[in-house]
Amino acid sequence: MLQGTGPVWPRYHRAMSKQIAVRLPDEVVEFMDQMVAAGSARSRADLAARALRREQRREAALRDVAILAAIEPDPDLETLASSQDTTGTRAPDS
């Protein structure tokens, strides 16, 4: 069967990963090894992938902030947002 054909190919292609070489400072590698030894990550690769996914989410959030900052405020949404407790420590009612 040719590569890229057959029922397994779409699932195989989605699950593929690429191996890359990355140079990191010794202290970063030591930290990664400590995290793996403590069971906080399955491997260095797992830890690196989690950190990069977190960075992707942060970048997406920054793009969202820029988009929201560029539009006119919506009075209804402003009222809703100001009524929400974002710190997790709601002040007692007076």
N, CA, C and O of each residue as an XYZ file, in Angstrom:
376
protein
N       0.848     -1.172      0.000
C       0.000      0.000      0.000
C       0.896      1.238      0.000
O       1.938      1.239      0.656
N       0.517      2.270     -0.709
C       1.294      3.489     -0.792
C       1.170      4.304      0.485
O       0.142      4.280      1.162
N       2.246      5.030      0.803
C       2.200      5.894      1.980
C       1.117      6.954      1.777
O       0.969      7.497      0.682
N       0.370      7.240      2.828
C      -0.669      8.258      2.732
C      -1.999      7.713      2.278
O      -2.921      8.480      2.002
N      -2.119      6.397      2.193
C      -3.390      5.814      1.788
C      -3.807      4.772      2.808
O      -3.003      4.358      3.643
N      -5.039      4.354      2.746
C      -5.526      3.309      3.638
C      -6.185      3.876      4.873
O      -6.063      5.069      5.152
N      -6.890      3.025      5.624
C      -7.683      3.498      6.757
C      -6.855      3.956      7.955
O      -7.358      4.730      8.770
N      -5.622      3.514      8.092
C      -4.822      3.867      9.263
C      -4.160      5.225      9.094
O      -3.892      5.901     10.087
N      -3.892      5.636      7.879
C      -3.097      6.834      7.625
C      -3.615      8.087      8.329
O      -2.808      8.770      8.960
N      -4.906      8.441      8.267
C      -5.325      9.689      8.925
C      -5.031      9.686     10.429
O      -4.586     10.698     10.971
N      -5.276      8.562     11.105
C      -5.002      8.498     12.549
C      -3.504      8.550     12.811
O      -3.063      9.219     13.746
N      -2.732      7.867     12.015
C      -1.276      7.839     12.184
C      -0.698      9.232     11.998
O       0.161      9.663     12.768
N      -1.164      9.931     10.983
C      -0.640     11.259     10.678
C      -0.930     12.234     11.813
O      -0.065     13.039     12.156
N      -2.122     12.185     12.406
C      -2.472     13.090     13.499
C      -1.624     12.814     14.743
O      -1.297     13.743     15.481
N      -1.274     11.577     14.977
C      -0.550     11.208     16.187
C       0.965     11.341     16.037
O       1.697     11.179     17.013
N       1.430     11.627     14.856
C       2.869     11.723     14.619
C       3.459     12.887     15.400
O       2.795     13.891     15.655
N       4.708     12.727     15.767
C       5.442     13.816     16.380
C       6.791     13.890     15.687
O       7.232     12.939     15.041
N       7.430     15.030     15.834
C       8.750     15.213     15.243
C       9.772     15.270     16.359
O       9.540     15.870     17.408
N      10.878     14.650     16.121
C      11.979     14.706     17.075
C      12.888     15.848     16.667
O      13.292     15.953     15.509
N      13.207     16.707     17.630
C      14.100     17.829     17.357
C      15.191     17.856     18.422
O      15.033     17.283     19.500
N      16.280     18.515     18.116
C      17.360     18.698     19.088
C      17.311     20.136     19.579
O      17.189     21.071     18.789
N      17.407     20.300     20.891
C      17.342     21.633     21.496
C      18.472     21.753     22.508
O      18.693     20.847     23.311
N      19.177     22.863     22.468
C      20.210     23.118     23.468
C      19.584     23.932     24.596
O      18.956     24.964     24.364
N      19.769     23.444     25.825
C      19.234     24.123     26.996
C      20.340     24.289     28.024
O      21.259     23.472     28.088
N      20.257     25.340     28.827
C      21.245     25.515     29.898
C      21.186     24.334     30.875
O      20.133     23.728     31.068
N      22.322     24.022     31.481
C      22.405     22.887     32.406
C      21.349     22.962     33.504
O      20.742     21.949     33.851
N      21.128     24.156     34.051
C      20.173     24.270     35.159
C      18.743     23.974     34.715
O      17.938     23.493     35.513
N      18.421     24.251     33.469
C      17.086     23.929     32.958
C      16.934     22.413     32.822
O      15.899     21.854     33.186
N      17.957     21.759     32.302
C      17.920     20.305     32.164
C      17.852     19.644     33.540
O      17.133     18.662     33.725
N      18.598     20.181     34.503
C      18.541     19.643     35.867
C      17.133     19.784     36.443
O      16.624     18.865     37.085
N      16.512     20.932     36.210
C      15.139     21.138     36.668
C      14.197     20.126     36.015
O      13.343     19.544     36.685
N      14.353     19.921     34.723
C      13.516     18.954     34.015
C      13.691     17.556     34.605
O      12.716     16.837     34.820
N      14.939     17.182     34.863
C      15.211     15.864     35.437
C      14.593     15.724     36.833
O      14.085     14.660     37.184
N      14.638     16.794     37.621
C      14.009     16.772     38.942
C      12.490     16.589     38.829
O      11.889     15.837     39.596
N      11.883     17.278     37.872
C      10.431     17.167     37.668
C      10.049     15.744     37.253
O       9.042     15.205     37.711
N      10.857     15.149     36.389
C      10.597     13.767     35.962
C      10.791     12.812     37.136
O       9.968     11.921     37.345
N      11.864     12.984     37.902
C      12.131     12.112     39.046
C      11.036     12.209     40.098
O      10.723     11.224     40.768
N      10.449     13.402     40.243
C       9.390     13.608     41.228
C       8.037     13.107     40.734
O       7.066     13.072     41.490
N       7.981     12.721     39.466
C       6.723     12.229     38.908
C       5.819     13.325     38.391
O       4.664     13.064     38.055
N       6.322     14.555     38.320
C       5.516     15.675     37.818
C       5.402     15.678     36.303
O       4.543     16.356     35.740
N       6.261     14.925     35.651
C       6.222     14.793     34.192
C       6.698     13.390     33.843
O       7.500     12.799     34.566
N       6.198     12.862     32.729
C       6.595     11.515     32.312
C       8.009     11.484     31.753
O       8.721     10.488     31.882
N       8.403     12.588     31.131
C       9.716     12.647     30.494
C      10.087     14.101     30.256
O       9.270     15.003     30.440
N      11.329     14.315     29.845
C      11.736     15.672     29.463
C      10.871     16.177     28.322
O      10.439     17.330     28.312
N      10.623     15.294     27.359
C       9.816     15.690     26.200
C       8.405     16.084     26.630
O       7.849     17.060     26.124
N       7.826     15.328     27.562
C       6.491     15.650     28.069
C       6.494     17.019     28.726
O       5.595     17.826     28.486
N       7.486     17.284     29.544
C       7.578     18.567     30.231
C       7.750     19.709     29.237
O       7.103     20.748     29.368
N       8.611     19.526     28.251
C       8.822     20.561     27.234
C       7.546     20.802     26.434
O       7.204     21.951     26.155
N       6.844     19.746     26.063
C       5.602     19.901     25.299
C       4.549     20.634     26.120
O       3.841     21.494     25.595
N       4.438     20.296     27.419
C       3.473     20.986     28.279
C       3.806     22.472     28.387
O       2.913     23.317     28.324
N       5.082     22.788     28.549
C       5.494     24.186     28.660
C       5.199     24.946     27.369
O       4.771     26.100     27.407
N       5.425     24.305     26.239
C       5.170     24.975     24.961
C       3.677     25.141     24.708
O       3.259     26.153     24.146
N       2.863     24.160     25.116
C       1.403     24.327     24.984
C       0.924     25.477     25.867
O       0.048     26.246     25.471
N       1.504     25.590     27.069
C       1.156     26.704     27.956
C       1.519     28.030     27.298
O       0.757     28.993     27.378
N       2.678     28.083     26.651
C       3.104     29.295     25.959
C       2.170     29.610     24.782
O       1.876     30.777     24.519
N       1.708     28.581     24.081
C       0.740     28.794     22.999
C      -0.528     29.436     23.540
O      -1.057     30.374     22.944
N      -1.022     28.925     24.685
C      -2.240     29.494     25.282
C      -2.007     30.938     25.713
O      -2.888     31.783     25.555
N      -0.824     31.225     26.258
C      -0.508     32.594     26.678
C      -0.491     33.540     25.482
O      -1.030     34.645     25.543
N       0.128     33.095     24.404
C       0.159     33.925     23.185
C      -1.249     34.164     22.637
O      -1.570     35.271     22.205
N      -2.085     33.129     22.655
C      -3.473     33.283     22.194
C      -4.207     34.284     23.074
O      -4.977     35.102     22.570
N      -3.979     34.231     24.378
C      -4.625     35.173     25.303
C      -4.160     36.597     25.024
O      -4.962     37.530     25.070
N      -2.878     36.771     24.736
C      -2.373     38.110     24.407
C      -3.006     38.636     23.123
O      -3.319     39.823     23.026
N      -3.195     37.760     22.139
C      -3.874     38.180     20.906
C      -5.314     38.592     21.209
O      -5.810     39.584     20.676
N      -5.981     37.819     22.071
C      -7.356     38.154     22.452
C      -7.413     39.507     23.146
O      -8.305     40.310     22.875
N      -6.467     39.758     24.037
C      -6.421     41.043     24.747
C      -6.248     42.181     23.751
O      -6.912     43.211     23.865
N      -5.365     42.005     22.779
C      -5.138     43.051     21.779
C      -6.401     43.307     20.966
O      -6.724     44.455     20.659
N      -7.113     42.244     20.619
C      -8.361     42.401     19.862
C      -9.392     43.145     20.698
O     -10.042     44.073     20.217
N      -9.538     42.733     21.950
C     -10.526     43.375     22.825
C     -10.164     44.821     23.129
O     -11.051     45.664     23.266
N      -8.875     45.118     23.236
C      -8.451     46.493     23.503
C      -8.728     47.410     22.317
O      -8.861     48.622     22.488
N      -8.815     46.847     21.128
C      -9.006     47.653     19.920
C     -10.476     47.947     19.630
O     -10.771     48.754     18.748
N     -11.393     47.323     20.339
C     -12.815     47.550     20.070
C     -13.418     48.461     21.130
O     -12.891     48.602     22.233
N     -14.536     49.073     20.764
C     -15.254     49.948     21.687
C     -15.828     49.115     22.827
O     -16.315     48.008     22.597
N     -15.778     49.629     24.045
C     -16.354     48.886     25.167
C     -17.868     48.727     25.017
O     -18.544     49.620     24.505
N     -18.379     47.619     25.453
C     -19.809     47.347     25.457
C     -20.305     47.588     26.880
O     -19.888     46.885     27.801
N     -21.189     48.570     27.077
C     -21.636     48.893     28.436
C     -22.227     47.696     29.179
O     -22.027     47.562     30.386
N     -22.948     46.830     28.479
C     -23.525     45.656     29.135
C     -22.432     44.718     29.629
O     -22.517     44.187     30.737
N     -21.414     44.514     28.813
C     -20.323     43.632     29.216
C     -19.481     44.267     30.314
O     -18.979     43.560     31.187
N     -19.318     45.579     30.288
C     -18.569     46.263     31.334
C     -19.241     46.060     32.690
O     -18.567     45.807     33.689
N     -20.569     46.170     32.723
C     -21.306     45.956     33.966
C     -21.128     44.519     34.452
O     -20.896     44.282     35.637
N     -21.236     43.572     33.535
C     -21.068     42.167     33.896
C     -19.658     41.910     34.424
O     -19.484     41.265     35.458
N     -18.667     42.412     33.719
C     -17.275     42.185     34.117
C     -16.972     42.810     35.468
O     -16.271     42.213     36.286
N     -17.492     44.000     35.708
C     -17.194     44.665     36.981
C     -17.884     43.980     38.150
O     -17.470     44.150     39.296
N     -18.926     43.211     37.879
C     -19.633     42.527     38.964
C     -18.986     41.192     39.328
O     -19.359     40.578     40.327
N     -18.031     40.742     38.538
C     -17.385     39.460     38.781
C     -16.170     39.629     39.669
O     -15.411     40.586     39.518
N     -15.982     38.698     40.597
C     -14.827     38.702     41.478
C     -13.714     37.916     40.797
O     -13.834     36.703     40.625
N     -12.637     38.585     40.410
C     -11.553     37.909     39.696
C     -10.438     37.469     40.627
O      -9.514     36.782     40.191
N     -10.497     37.843     41.892
C      -9.414     37.494     42.805
C      -9.696     36.218     43.582
O      -8.785     35.625     44.160
N     -10.967     35.790     43.597
C     -11.327     34.609     44.366
C     -11.559     34.910     45.831
O     -11.802     34.002     46.625
N     -11.484     36.189     46.197
C     -11.733     36.585     47.582
C     -12.764     37.693     47.605
O     -12.426     38.872     47.711
N     -14.015     37.306     47.504
C     -15.098     38.286     47.482
C     -15.184     38.968     48.849
O     -15.118     38.311     49.887
N     -15.332     40.294     48.833
C     -15.462     41.053     50.074
C     -16.799     40.736     50.734
O     -17.793     40.523     50.040
N     -16.836     40.703     52.040
C     -18.103     40.425     52.730
C     -19.115     41.518     52.448
O     -18.750     42.681     52.280
N     -20.389     41.145     52.395
C     -21.451     42.125     52.187
C     -21.568     43.013     53.408
O     -21.417     42.555     54.541
N     -21.838     44.294     53.168
C     -21.969     45.232     54.290
C     -23.363     45.249     54.828
O     -23.651     45.982     55.774
